[in-house]
Amino acid sequence: MRLLLVICCFVLTSASTSHLGHTQGTLTIDVLTFEKILHRFDAVLIKFDDKFPFGGLQDDFKSISLSVVRSKDFIIAEVPVTDRDEQENFLFALDYQAFKPEFPIYRLFLKGKPKPIHYTGDRSADDLRRFLLRHTNVWLGLNGTVEVLDGIARDFFDATFDKNDNERDAILDKARNLVASMDNQKEKASGEVYVKIMEAVVKNGIDYFNREVRRIQNLLKGKVNKEKKQELVERESILLSFKSLRETTNENGATAEQKEESTNIMPLSFDWPFPEKPSIFYKAVSAVTIGLAGSLSKAWMKYLTSVQVENGEILVNAVLNRDPDRPLITVANHHCCMDDPLLLGATLPLRTFWNRHRMRWGIGADDIVFTLPRHQLFFSLGKIIPVTRGDGVYQRPMDFALEQINQGGWVHIFPEGKVNLSKEFMRLKWGVGRLIAEATICPLVVPFYHLGMDSVLPNTEPYVPQRGQKVSIYVGEPLVFDELVQKMKSENQSLQEIRKAVTDIIQNEFAKLKVKCEELHRKHLADSISS
C-alpha cells in the first residue's frame, strides 16, 4: 500500500512539473513551429529563456502574458533553451543573438519586416509594456485603462505632436462628452483621469506626458499606502495609453534606423544640467569640484587602501599623452557605486584631476545619482552625464557624450550598464559601440578590469567605505577600431551591425582581462597574508 502511494505521488508530481516551463497565455514553440505562427499575426513577441524559468522577471513576464490574451493580432511565444545534452533550441537562440547568461531575451517580430526588433530594456513588466506600446498597436488592457479612450488618447497625442491645436481641442471635447455619458462608474472614474491628463497637456505642453510618468515612478519608489499605490499605477497605465513614448522622436535629427531602434524615449525628470555656454564662474566651480573629489579619491586609495595596478602606464599615457586630435574612451567593469572616481584616483597622477578640460566625462544612471537637486548639481559639476537605463542608445545624454567624443574629449563608461553585484560575466550594452561607430574621429579605447572595489564600498547597508581593503586593477592594451569601422561602412553595413561588432570585440577583451585580473588579485591577497 505504501509503495502504491509513493508511485502515485511520483506520477502526480511528474505530471505537475512537466509543464512548469509553460506560461499561461503564451505558446511554447521551437524552430520547427516558429514559421507556422510568424506570419499569422501582426506581431509576435518571442522570449528565449531557460526551460524552467523562475523569479521576479518570470513573474513580470506572466503579468504581461495575461494582459494581452484578448489581443487577436498579437501573440507571445516562449522558446525553452538548454545548452546541455540534447541542446534544445540552442542553435535557434543563437540565430537571434540570444545568449543564455542574459536570459530572458525578447525579440519582437512584425509582419512584413525581415528582422526582429531587439528589446534592450530592464525586462520589468512596465518596461515591456512601454516597448510593446511603442512598436505595436496592441491594447494591453492595463488596470485603469478603457479601450475606447485609449484610441482617443492616441489621436490626442498625435494632434498635439503635430501642433494641430484645433484638432487637439476637438478630441478633448469628444473625450469629455464620452466620459460624461458613461454609466459604468469605474470606467467613468478612469475616464476623468484621461480628461485631466489631456487638460494638463493643453496647459503645460507635450512634455507633460513624460514628466508625469517620471514623477509617478519616483513616487512609487518611496513609501506609499496600498490605495495610493494602486491609484498611481493606474494613472501611469493611462499615461502610457497616449503612446507618447512611441511617437516622440529625437530632437537631434536621428536617422530612420535610429528611430526604429530607439525603444523608449523618455526625457529626464529634471532640467538638462549642463549650460550650453558655461561661464567662467561655472567652469571654475566645476574645476574645484573635480579637483577636490579626485584628490580625496587619490588620498583614500593611496593611504587607506592596498592597490595593485598592472600596466597602469597605458592608462596614464592615453589620458595625458595621446594625439590631441584623438578622443579617448575608457571602459571598465562595475562592482560598486564608487568605482568612479576611486579607480581613477588609484591610477592617475594628481595633476589630472585639477585640469577640468583634460578630465573625463562619466556616465551615471539618473535614477541613482541624480535623484535630488543637490545631487544633480554636484554630479553635473563633476562632469557626470545622466542617462536613463533602458532608454536605448539614442537618448539625449548619449548624444551629448558623442559630442564630447567628437570634440576630442575623454568619456569613461561602464558598459555593463549597472553595478554587477553577482560578478557574473555580462553581455555589454551597445552604448559604447555607438560612441565608437558614430564618432567623427574613431576614439582610442582603453579597457581595464578591477577586483576588490566592492570591499572598499560594500553593496549592503549602511554603505560605509572600508579602510585597509585590497584592490587589483589590470589595464589592457589600447584598442583602435578605425579600420574595422571604415571597412564596415564601406560595405554599407548598418550602424547596428557596426555597434555589435565593436561591442563584441570589447566584450572579448573584457573576458581576457577578467582572467588576468583574477590571477593578479589572488597574488595580491596571498602577498598580503604572507606579509
Steps between C-alpha positions, in 0.01 A plus 500: 500500500782737593683416178184574300466837674861589418449406135182712482678797654785464250261488205302800621817699569641418156174602337486825692858595423506395135340830401687730736675655203176623340346834593125543484393718207800414281604242241806281549679465167821370345683561174256272314180669618642852490420563133145371545401783731726775371281609209162443664524800731582866454748476786670211681704551816739211560671436830818289506549365850600204714272199476367555852528874574417647838544817704390861469563535125284194434224648717515818292479292183191321632323831567575618144380170352166517681445863403512431123301177473202692354704640213412333170798615293775455756642195675783423741707185448759334721810317379647275772878476458741246646873485434561147624420151376248546218568878481134578447458816286861597572589577137161662444577745782846575365350593163335795675795594723331357809776410742412295807673711767265785411171308500221589466556659159215646291468544125198666337405386149273728298317387187674620187833575668792262436685560826369491857522796736737433788360587840775662712312619808516379859245217439259628762128482426472878467791527261370213286166679480671818380688298239177343370318833505777654293520235230151348475134594511428241766247599762654380823189532713696646790329576829317830478496521121192509276537368147286764326681778688838353410418560134399859575817547706719395207318741268540777757873442525546494122312829465705655781826373353404643159410831670148482358329692781153501343493122457650452847227713661228316305634165623505630858133604468417156360667337799312724746163416341576127491602489865195701605274244331658192660281285726776276637633691802845337494549583133365849561754557779777386269361716222524807721872429539539489120329838474710657776819381330387652169417829672842503665668442163308790345619720786858376542599360160583155366791446739244462778450134402852396575549729800189355660610141434832576665329666796281195554792259472693697762199497733461125457859451614413661833265392777136525393197318636321231302218725378733778389727251325207357304394851402850586378537175305169556322590860419831385352318240290268768364797724420655217300179476298584832338799333334720801569787256531431365153463819302752740654816515290853613558532878477854465371395355167527125540499298181215265412711207618566674832132576553417138427749371754423746779274302732403750761535876462440665833662830602661552837272588791709815560637779285807430291785567746771633266497862375529541125777759548656451844618823662848550644347476848329167416824356362690614811250340739500185288880487501509531880232230537690256279835586655384450858313177422800364311748601771294336773465187287874484441572549870256224596640251250864587578493511880191302608490227234749245368497534120680282245500639144627316193579701184390825662730698271274410204210688657718795606648535149156481339365775725803733498705426187268383222468683169305821579261430211427148622207467746515242778252249640586299808284203593497302823291247685270636772503351851405789728357853492841657571691332216512848352686701631697263729641289216623812323649620827694175518640520147546865396740769625356774721541776241246329274213578735579873506478535123127515425550499123710184513283316752249237394127523439332217689170321447262466797148359543256788552287302746803425719725806511267779383209445740519828695568858380825522699612168347417627154714810560795311650522225239446733203781723631704179521439435127265204552242459222160368618365215288171317529556126512285312250451816292709374209820629339333803337404699807614859549771418759666257258484767228673735744768240575559459125542879472779486759666219304479702180669790677797277585393441858518203734191300596509226761222242487397187686359298208337238725237770557467444875688392812571132443419362845543134403826563306374265230625566149234727347431594140601862450253769398528648154539862614878472489472356150300800386757747636770324298300429183365854459800705615647745248848377592505145630598516869779313672342241732676390819330217692585406856369250752506523877418292807455592865311829466186347649702445820599868506133598473280197579176474305304456822373747755620720661726556194801625697845497330743255661871554564779251445340313210682341205431622145655365179482676162613353167521743207473351153668599175340793312244404236476688170194445278574732206550228240208285616251787508618638164482156340149429628377842388648448155307171483179693582448308821251654742592698808347223706734244343800725559403562861463129558836415342680765705328403825577132441873578471492694828302214654770251402771728635311525830492120521880484464557782749270335752718188507820704531357721772377202701853358497644840598249529783576152632871589518416835662297329772761228548782755533301691760442185703865392485627845597 
